[in-house]
Structure formats: C-alpha cells, structure tokens
Amino acid sequence: MTTTTQPITAQPETAQIETAQSSTAHTATPHPASTRRVQTAILDAGAGAAATAPRFTGVEPDADWFAEVRDLLRKRNATLLAHNYELPAIQDVADHVGDSLALSRIAAESDADEIVFAGVHFMAETAKILSPDKTVLIPDARAGCSLADSITADELREWKAEFPDAVVVSYVNTTAEVKALTDICCTSSNAVEVVASIDPDLDVLFLPDQFLGAHVKRQTGRDNIHIWAGECHVHAGINGDELTAKAAAHPDAELFVHPECGCATSALYLAGEGVVPDEKVKILSTGGMLDAARATGARQVLVATEVGMLHQLRKAAPDVDFQPVNDRASCPFMKMITPAALLRCLREGRDEVHVDADTAARARRSVEKMIAIGNPGSGE
C-alpha cells in the first residue's frame, strides 16, 4: 500500500475568531462572575483579531491518506469518531459522525480497544467518562472550546455556595471537572425536558450556555432558573441582523437554528411577527437538523450553526439547497483536527485523554441521570 510521504509539521496558521455579537434580547440574568470569565476566555482565544493557532500540517487528504488512516485504524483496533463540525475529509474517513454525546455512547458500546475522537477536548473527555476501560485519543489535545472553558470547577463551587439547595444542570459541553459537580447533564435536545422534571420549587443553576438557558427558561416559564453567561463564540457570533437579512433575501426558505446561537430569539421573533411562517422556523440540535433535513419539503434551508454541519446536511438531503446564515461561522478549534493531526495520532498513539477515576465516576452519574429521565436525542 502506498502511504503518505509528506512530512507532518506543526506550524502557525491564522484562525479568525469573530467577536461574539448578538442583537437578541432574552430574559436570562447571567451570573456576574461568568461575564468576566467569558470575556477572558474569548480574549484568550483571540476574538476580534487574527488568532495564531499552531496546527499540524503538511498532509493532503488524498486517496493515499485515506487508505493509511483506515489501515492504521484496523491495526490499532480503533474506531474513529468525528464531530459534525470537523473538516469534510475528517468526517468522510470516520467510522461514525455525529454530536459529542451520541458519539460517546457509540464509543461505550464499541468493541474497539481504542477510541479516536476527532473533536474538541471536552468531547474526548466525555468519551473517556463513558468508556473508562478504553484508550481514548484526540488528534490534537490543544483543541479547546470557548463554551466549555467559560466556567471552571472552582467558579461552579462558588456559585453553588450562593444557592446551596439548587439543582445544577450542565450542558454536555462542559469539562469533566464541571460534570463531576453537576446534578444532571442535558443536551440541547432534552434541556427543556430535564429542567421540567425538576421540582418547580427548587432553584436551578443552568450552565454554561446563556442562549440555550434562555431558550429553556422561555419554554418552561420558570422564574427560578439562574443562567451562567457562557457562550460558544462561533454560535454567539451568528446574530439576529444576519438572520433577518438572510430570511428577507430567501423568503421561501426554512430556518434551522441551533439553540446556542445568538440569533435564536430573533428567529422566534420573526415567526411571531409573521415575517417568516411559524412552521418554517425550527430551533434544533445538530441531530435534529439532520432529521429535519431528511423530512423537509423545502427546496432551500438557511442554517444557523457552525459551517461544518453543512457537509452532513447536504449528504442527508442532496436535493435541498442548504445555505449558512453566516459563512464565517467556522470553529478554529474544531479545525485543528487536520489530516496531518489525525495521521500523527494514529502513527504515534497521541494524544491520550486521561480523567481520574473519582472525577469520571461522579461525572458519569450526572450523565446517567440525564439518560434515565428520557432520551437525550442527538445531543448538541
């Protein structure tokens, strides 16, 4: 078999991260300490400027690369999981493509010795939490997440101390340490159901995504839900003005909007004002988008989420014209999982993900409680 001969190198590549801006208004009251944390996380990521992220480069995703990846996976008895937001080539070579929770559940059921998770770090951690006896690798351990990093375990402890009787509900897009301090996890598919299952007299601390939290508060009508002011810098940067302009330019299109988006409230406003028919506005997780894509009768769909999702949507419904609301909504951390990084991972067995046993056990309980309430659907 011919193998890739191009050397794998680590070199700086410019990754533009847009400043999170939203014209939407919602009823969430964010925790003040979290605002500082979010600002720091986004500034550290280089928001509003060209951030330099070293990436592994030097390999083209050609037929030789594809063959070597598949051969190495076979030799390692490994399964490759790729998130919906990864580069198309990474998605196409993977054994399974989906959201982080669905992929982690696949990992737990797999007979493979190794799990290779093409995604950001918290996703590989979740796979390790649910598969403690398997070796879990991530092609580049530096691939972080602005949303997961918007709250630390210490900050959550301080917040819990302010509301000692509150139930902590954490989105799966959190670190293992935060999950370990959580009462119950949720996905964007079942966040409303999870919060609705909690005694209405108990306070709820919802974290870390403020836009998903606002959506949950709106749907449940709870006044005792306290929302951390975290955000995914990519989704927060898809704003209401862009959505309104796109909807006006494409009046016959359906709207698929991820609840992490800053424009989610604007989408519901457009429907409420009759600018867009209510039945054409769909607030969906990534898995929900795929289900809706297969069922849609629309000829065109405007998609408000990270642009990597378009690859799976177009494969699911090739006759539908899927257009991004913001074509710059690309996560530079997801795109750190390059063809070169994946090849390095499989050749050298790097980078292995570790979660200490106590943290993993406590984090696993919060995920299992979520699953016990009901089907978590397709995750983020």
N, C-alpha and C positions, 0 to 999 in steps of 0.2 A: 504494500500500500504506500502511496506517495504521501508524505507528511509535509506540513507547513514548514518551510525553511526560513521564513522571515524571522529575525530576532525579536524577542519581546522586550520592549523598553518601557521604562516609566519616565514620562516627561510631562511638563505642564501643558495643559490645554485650557484655553479660555472658555469659561462657562458663565453665561449671562444669567443672573438670577434677578428677576424683576422685584421691585419693592411691592410688598403686598398692599394693594389699594382696593377699597370696596366702597361703592356708593350706597350700599344697602344699610338699612337700619333694622335692628331687632331688639327684642325685649330682654336679652341676656344682660346680667350685671356681672362682668368679669371680676375675678379676684385681682386686686391691685398689684400684688407681688408678681402675678403671672405676666402682667403687661411688661414689666421690666425684663422678665426672663425671655419673653418672645422677642422683644426688641434686641436683646443681646444675641439670641440665637440667630436671628435673621441677619444682624450686622456681621456676626462671625462668619456666616455663610456667604457674605459679600453682596447682600441685597442692595440694589440701586447702583451697583458698579460691576465691572467685569471681574469675577472671582477666579482665581487661579486654582484649579483642582488638578493635582497630578494624576494622570491616568496611564494605564498600561496600553501601549500602542504598538504598531509595527506589524500587525497581522490583519490580513483581509479575510472576511468571512466567505471564502470561496469553497468550491467543492472539496478540495483537499482538507481545509479546515474542518468542514462539516464531518468528513469521514474520520479525521483524527479524534474529534470530540466524541463521536459515537463509539469509536474503538476504545478510547480511554475509559469511558463510562462503563463499557462492558467489562473491561479488565479489572476495574475497581469495584465491580458490583455496586455501582452507584446509580441513583436516579436524579435527573436534572429537573428542577422546578424553576419556572420563570414567571415573574410577576407580569401582569398586563401592561405595565408601563416600561418594560425593558425594550431595548432595540429590537426591531423586527427579526434580525438574524438570530438573536439570542432566543426569542420566542419560538422561532421555527425549528431550532435544533433541540429544544427541550422535550422531555417526556410529557410534561404537564404544564399548562399555562393557566393562570387564574389569579385570584387575590390571595393575600397572605394567609388568612385563616383556612380557606379551602385547601391551599397547598400544604399547610402544616398538618391538616387532617389526613391528606393523602400520604404525607411522609410517615405519619404514625402507623398507617395501615400497610406500608410498603414492606416487602421482604428484602429490600436492598440493605447492604451493610452501611452505605454512605448516602447522605442526602447532600446534594449540591444545590444551594438556594441562590438563584440569580435574582437578587432584590437588595433592599437596604438592610442594615444590621438588625433592627428590631424584628424583622421578619424571620431571619435565620435564628434569632433567639427564640422566637415562638415555636419554630420547628423543633428546636432542641428541648424546649419545655415539654412538648407533647411527645417527644421521642428521646427520652434521656439515655437510652442504651445505644443509640445510633451515633455515628460520627457525622457531624453537620459541618459543611464547608460553605464559605461565602467567597466568591472570586476576588473581592476586594473589601476587606474589613473596614476600610475608611469610608465606605458608602453609608453616610448617616441619614438623618431625617429631621427636618426642621420642626415637624409636628411632635414626634416622639421626644425630641430634645427640649420642647417648650416647658416641660415640668420635670423636676428631679424628685427622687425619693425623699430627700430632706424637705423640699417645698411641700410635698404632699403630707408629710408628717405634721408640719406646721399648720397646714390648712385643716387637717383632721382634728388637731388640738382645738381649733376655734369652734368646731362643730362635732363634739365627741360622740353624739348619738346618730350622726348622719350615716347614710349608706353611700359608699364610694362606688361609683360606676365609671369604669375606664374603657374607653375605646381600645380596640385591639392594637391600634397604632401607638403603643407605649413600650417603654423598656421593661425588661424582666423585673427590675427592682420596683418599678411602679406597679406592675401587675401583682407583685407579691404583697403590696399594701392595699390592694383593691378587694372589695367585697364581691363584685361581679363585673365581668367584662361585657362588652357589647360590640356589635358590628353596626355599620350604617343600615343594614337590612333589618336588624331587630332592636335597635336602640329604643325606639318608642315602646315596643312590647316589653323590654326589660324594665324600663322606668315605670311603666304602667303596672308592673307586677309588684312593685314595692308599696308597702303600707303608705297610704296618702298622708298620714300624719307625720311621717318621718321626713326629715330633710334629706336631700340628695345632693351629693357633690359630683358633678359631671365633668369629666376631663378627657383629653386636653383640648378638644376642638370646639371653639366657640360657635362656629356656624352649624355644626351638627347639633350642638347643645341647644341653640336657638330653635332649630327645627323640632327637636324633641319637646322643648317647652311649649312651642306653638301647638303641637299635635296633642299633647297630654293635658294642657291647660293648668299645669301645676305652678303654684306660686312659690313653692319651697324647693325649687331646684336652683342650685348655685353653680355657675358655669365658669370654668377656667378659661382665660383668654388666650388659648393657644390656637395655632393655625398652621396649615400646610402653606408654605409661601407660594407654591405654584397655584393651588386652588384659590387661595385668597386673592391672588392677582387676576383672576378671571372676574371682572367686575360687572356691575349692573348696566353701566353705559354701553359696554361692548355687547352684552346680550341683547339689550334693547335695539341697538343699531342692526345687529345681525338678524333679529326677528323681523324688523321692519323691511330689511332687504330681501328676506326669504319668507314671505307671508304664508306659504303653503307648507313650510317645514315643521316637523315635530321638534320639540326641545327635550334632549336628555341632559339633565343637570345633576351633577354629583352633590350630595348634601354638604360636603366640605367646602364648596365654592362660596366665594363672597357674593355671587350673583343669585344664590338660591332664593333669597327673599324677593329679589327683583323678578324672578321667573313667576313666582306666585302672584306678585302684584300685577304683572302683565295679564295673567289669566283672570284675576279678579276684576280688572278694568275692562276686560273684553278685548284687549289688544291682540291677544292670542287665545284661541278657543281653549277652554279649560282642559279638554281631553287631549290636547296636544302637548301639554306641559307635564313632564314626568320627572320627579325627583327620585333618582335611582342610584344604588350601589353599582360597582362595575359589573358584578354578576347580573344584577337586574337589568343593566343596559344590554347585555348580551341576550337575555331572554326577550326583552322588548324588541331588539333588533330582528330577531327571528320571527316575531309575530307581527311586526309593523306592516301596515299597508301604505305607508308614506313613501314617496319617491325620494325625499330628501330629509335628513335629520341633522340638526345642529347639536353638537356635542360639547358640553362644558365639563371637561376633566383634562387630565394630563394626556398629551397627544399620542403617547404610546398606545393608548386604548383603541385608537382608530384602526390599528392593524387587525386586532381580533374582531372588531365590529364589521369591517369590510370582508373578512373571511366568513363571518356568520351570515351576512346578508349582502352578497356581492352585487345585487341589482339596485341597492339603495345607495344614494349619494350622501355619505357621511362627511360633514364639514366641521372643523373645530371652531368654537366660538372665539378662541384665542389661539392662533397657530404658534405663538411663542411660549405656550404653557408646557414647557419641557423640563422635567426634573433632572438637574445636572448630577444629582447623587445616584439616581437610577441608571443614568447613562455612564457611570463609572464602571459598570459591568460590561466591559468591552470584549470583543472576540479574543484579544490578547490576554485579558484578565482571566477569562474562562479557561483558556488553554494553559496558562500558568497554574491555575488552581488544580487542574486535572493532572498535569505533569508532575507537580511538586507536592500535592496534597495540602494546599494552602488556600484560604486562611481558615483554621479550625475555630469553631464557636464554642465557648465554654460558658455554662451557667451553673453556679454552685448548687449543690443538691437541695439545701434548705430553701433558697430563693426559688428554685424551679418547682419544688413541691407546693409552696404557698401560691405561686403564680398559677400553677396548674389548677388549683382548686377554684380560682376565680373564673377561669375559662370553662371548667366543667360545670359550674353553677349556671353560666350563661346557656350552655348546651342543654341543661336539664329543663330550663324554662321553655325552650322551644327551639325550633330550627333556626340557627344563626344565618341561614341563607347563604349568600355568596360573599359574605364578608364586607370589605371596604367598598 
